[in-house]
Amino acid sequence: MTYSRNLVSVRLMRAIGGDYVRNYVTRFGFDKSQLPNDLTLALGTAELSPLQLAIGYSTFANGGYKVSSYTVDRIEDASGKVLSQATPAVACFECNRVNDPGTSRAASAAAARSQLDEAPHDGKTLISGKNLAPQIITPQIAYLLADMMKDVIRRGTGVRARTLNRDDIAGKTGTTNDAHDAWFNGFNGDLVTSVWIGFDQDRSLGEGEQGGRTAVPAWTYYMHEALAGVPRHGVPVPDGIVTVRISPETGLLASADNPNGIMEKFIEGNLPSRKATKGPTTRTR
């Protein structure tokens, strides 16, 4: 993902099944008719709008919840009386933390009510149950995906965004065939921004134009203003995330004689099953 080596995504989709992937992706609000019924879906060949992608990426930013867009916050008459008020679904990460499998249903419900009363949102302390956004992926999966996308900016195709000098941002570049479209979708724990660059006719942007070169600078320019003076706020770390040292060559737990071992995050219970047998091999000529 960091370097957009997308054949890995194709192999993954082939392994788990195209039908499963297409059905799963609809959780994010995409119409199934928009999704190609072949392995090209793993390469991003679905034709989606920037707004659709911003909504989809918001799930990674908010801890796994499906929120929807709205344009008008409220309508007032000439005297200031509110005639209509939007009631968008709210992603409440704190509210989900009461869903402990070891807790009884009654105790969990009581804890949930308490969390709803205390969870802050826009200066308010009460979130109606009907306004809670549905959880569509686990907080652990959302966190790991966001953590992977941090590496896109740290050392991958989105490295130009490092000029923001923030450690709470993540994202993913995208470039279509023949550079017809250039994308960057990025976020922190407060804000998701999607940038698309292309012509209103179906033609190439030109040789060498791609997401990392063309869309990332526009995204960075906007986020520099949007996040100015805003404290760092990364995707919240949920329970059940553990960090272990692994071998970058094999993905297995790093052996004691591997000087290149790196720290990597996993969902508890899904660590590599065994250790690498030895460190990297050094060859001389």
C-alpha positions in Angstrom: 0.0 0.0 0.0 2.8 2.4 0.9 4.3 2.2 -2.6 1.1 1.4 -4.6 2.3 -2.1 -5.5 -1.3 -3.0 -6.3 -0.7 -6.6 -7.4 -0.8 -7.4 -3.7 -4.4 -6.1 -3.6 -5.3 -8.2 -6.6 -3.9 -11.3 -5.1 -5.8 -10.6 -1.8 -9.1 -10.1 -3.7 -8.5 -13.3 -5.6 -7.9 -15.2 -2.4 -11.0 -14.0 -0.5 -13.3 -13.9 -3.6 -14.7 -11.2 -5.8 -18.3 -11.6 -4.7 -17.3 -11.3 -1.0 -15.3 -8.1 -1.8 -18.1 -6.5 -3.8 -20.7 -7.2 -1.1 -18.3 -6.0 1.6 -17.5 -2.7 -0.1 -21.2 -1.8 -0.3 -21.0 -1.2 3.5 -19.3 2.0 2.7 -22.3 3.3 0.8 -21.1 2.4 -2.7 -23.7 1.1 -5.1 -22.9 -2.4 -6.3 -23.7 -1.4 -9.9 -20.7 1.0 -9.7 -18.3 -1.8 -8.8 -16.6 -3.9 -11.6 -17.3 -7.6 -11.3 -13.7 -8.6 -11.8 -10.2 -8.3 -10.2 -9.7 -4.8 -11.6 -11.8 -3.6 -8.6 -8.7 -4.1 -6.5 -6.9 -1.6 -8.7 -9.5 1.1 -8.1 -11.4 0.9 -11.4 -14.8 1.8 -9.9 -15.9 5.2 -11.1 -16.7 7.1 -7.9 -17.1 10.8 -7.0 -14.8 12.7 -4.6 -17.7 13.0 -2.2 -18.3 9.3 -2.3 -14.6 8.6 -1.5 -14.5 11.2 1.2 -17.5 9.5 2.9 -15.8 6.1 2.5 -12.5 7.3 4.0 -14.3 8.9 6.9 -14.8 5.3 8.2 -11.1 4.9 8.6 -10.8 8.3 10.2 -13.6 7.9 12.8 -12.9 4.4 14.1 -15.1 2.3 11.8 -18.4 4.1 11.5 -20.6 4.9 8.4 -21.6 8.6 8.2 -23.4 10.3 5.5 -23.0 13.7 3.8 -25.4 16.7 4.3 -25.3 20.1 2.8 -27.6 22.3 4.8 -27.1 22.4 8.5 -30.2 24.4 9.3 -32.8 26.7 7.9 -33.9 29.8 9.8 -36.6 32.3 9.2 -36.1 36.1 9.2 -36.5 36.2 13.0 -33.9 33.5 13.6 -36.4 30.7 14.4 -35.0 27.3 13.3 -37.4 25.8 10.7 -35.3 22.8 9.9 -32.2 21.2 11.5 -30.0 18.5 10.1 -29.6 15.5 12.4 -26.6 13.6 10.9 -25.5 10.3 12.3 -22.6 10.7 14.7 -19.6 8.4 15.0 -19.1 7.9 18.7 -15.9 5.9 19.3 -16.4 6.1 23.1 -19.9 4.6 22.9 -18.5 1.4 21.3 -16.0 0.7 24.0 -18.8 -0.7 26.2 -19.4 -3.6 23.9 -17.3 -6.1 25.8 -18.3 -9.7 25.1 -17.9 -10.5 28.8 -20.5 -7.9 29.8 -24.1 -8.9 30.2 -26.6 -7.3 27.8 -28.3 -5.3 30.6 -25.0 -4.0 32.0 -23.8 -3.2 28.5 -27.0 -1.3 27.7 -26.8 0.7 31.0 -23.1 1.5 30.2 -24.1 2.6 26.7 -26.7 5.0 28.1 -24.1 6.4 30.4 -21.6 6.8 27.6 -24.2 8.5 25.4 -25.0 11.0 28.2 -21.3 11.8 28.7 -19.9 11.6 25.2 -19.1 15.2 24.1 -20.2 16.3 20.6 -20.1 19.9 19.4 -20.3 21.1 23.0 -23.3 18.9 23.8 -23.3 16.0 26.2 -26.2 13.9 24.9 -26.3 11.9 21.7 -29.6 10.3 20.9 -29.4 6.6 20.1 -31.1 7.2 16.7 -28.3 9.6 15.8 -25.5 7.0 16.4 -23.8 6.1 13.1 -23.7 2.3 12.4 -20.4 0.5 12.8 -19.4 -1.1 9.6 -15.8 -2.3 10.4 -14.2 -2.9 13.7 -12.2 -0.1 15.3 -9.1 -2.3 15.2 -9.4 -2.7 11.4 -10.0 1.0 10.9 -6.9 1.8 13.1 -4.6 -0.6 11.2 -5.7 0.7 7.8 -5.1 4.2 9.0 -1.7 3.2 10.3 -0.8 1.7 7.0 -1.8 4.9 5.2 0.4 6.9 7.5 3.3 5.1 5.9 2.1 6.4 2.5 3.0 9.9 3.7 6.0 9.0 5.8 7.9 7.2 3.1 5.6 6.3 0.2 3.8 7.8 -2.8 2.3 10.6 -0.7 5.6 11.8 0.8 5.1 15.3 -0.5 2.5 15.8 2.3 5.3 15.6 4.8 5.8 19.3 4.4 2.8 19.7 6.8 5.1 18.4 9.5 2.2 16.5 11.2 2.3 12.9 12.5 -1.5 12.5 12.6 -2.2 12.4 8.8 -2.7 9.4 6.5 -3.9 8.9 3.0 -3.7 7.1 -0.3 -2.7 8.2 -3.8 -4.4 7.0 -7.0 -3.7 7.3 -10.7 -5.8 5.8 -13.5 -4.6 4.4 -16.8 -2.8 6.9 -19.0 -3.0 9.4 -16.2 -6.6 10.4 -17.0 -7.2 11.0 -13.2 -5.0 11.8 -10.3 -6.3 11.3 -6.7 -5.3 11.8 -3.1 -7.6 10.9 -0.3 -6.3 11.8 3.1 -7.3 12.5 6.7 -6.6 12.8 10.4 -9.0 12.2 13.3 -11.0 15.3 12.6 -11.0 15.9 8.8 -11.2 13.9 5.6 -10.2 15.6 2.3 -10.4 14.1 -1.2 -8.7 15.7 -4.2 -9.4 14.7 -7.8 -7.6 16.3 -10.7 -8.6 15.6 -14.3 -10.2 17.1 -17.4 -14.0 17.2 -18.0 -13.2 15.3 -21.2 -11.8 11.8 -21.2 -8.2 12.6 -21.9 -4.8 12.3 -20.2 -3.3 14.8 -17.8 0.0 14.3 -19.5 3.1 12.1 -19.1 4.3 11.8 -15.6 1.2 13.2 -13.9 0.0 11.0 -11.1 -1.6 11.2 -7.7 1.6 11.7 -5.7 2.8 14.4 -8.0 -0.4 16.2 -9.0 -3.1 15.7 -6.3 -0.9 15.5 -3.2 0.3 19.2 -3.5 -3.3 20.4 -3.8 -4.3 18.3 -0.8 -1.4 19.6 1.2 -2.1 23.2 0.3 -5.7 22.9 1.5 -4.9 21.0 4.7 -2.2 23.5 5.6 -4.9 26.1 6.0 -7.6 23.7 7.3 -5.4 22.3 10.1 -3.6 25.5 11.0 -3.6 25.9 14.7 -5.6 22.6 15.1 -4.0 20.2 17.7 -2.8 16.9 16.4 -5.6 14.3 16.4 -4.9 10.9 15.0 -7.3 8.0 14.6 -8.1 6.7 18.1 -6.2 3.6 19.3 -8.8 0.9 20.2 -8.4 -1.9 22.7 -6.9 -5.1 21.3 -4.0 -3.6 19.3 -0.5 -5.0 20.2 2.9 -4.1 18.8 5.6 -6.7 18.2 8.9 -6.9 16.4 8.9 -8.6 13.1 11.3 -9.5 10.3 10.7 -7.1 7.3 11.9 -9.9 5.0 9.4 -12.6 6.0 6.7 -10.9 8.1 7.4 -13.4 10.9 8.3 -12.6 14.4 11.9 -11.3 14.4 14.6 -13.6 15.6 17.2 -12.3 18.1 19.9 -12.2 15.4 18.0 -10.1 13.0 19.3 -6.5 13.3 16.7 -5.2 10.8 13.6 -6.2 12.9 10.9 -3.5 12.8 8.0 -2.8 15.2 4.6 -3.5 13.7 1.0 -3.4 15.0 -1.4 -6.3 15.0 -4.9 -7.2 16.2 -4.5 -9.2 19.4 -4.8 -12.9 18.6 -3.6 -12.4 15.0 0.2 -12.2 15.5 2.5 -14.1 13.2 2.4 -17.8 14.3 6.2 -18.4 14.4 9.6 -16.8 14.4 11.9 -16.3 11.5 14.6 -18.9 11.7 17.5 -16.5 11.1 18.4 -13.0 10.2 18.9 -11.6 6.7 21.6 -13.2 4.5 24.5 -11.0 3.5 26.2 -11.7 0.2 29.5 -10.4 -1.1 31.0 -10.4 -4.5 
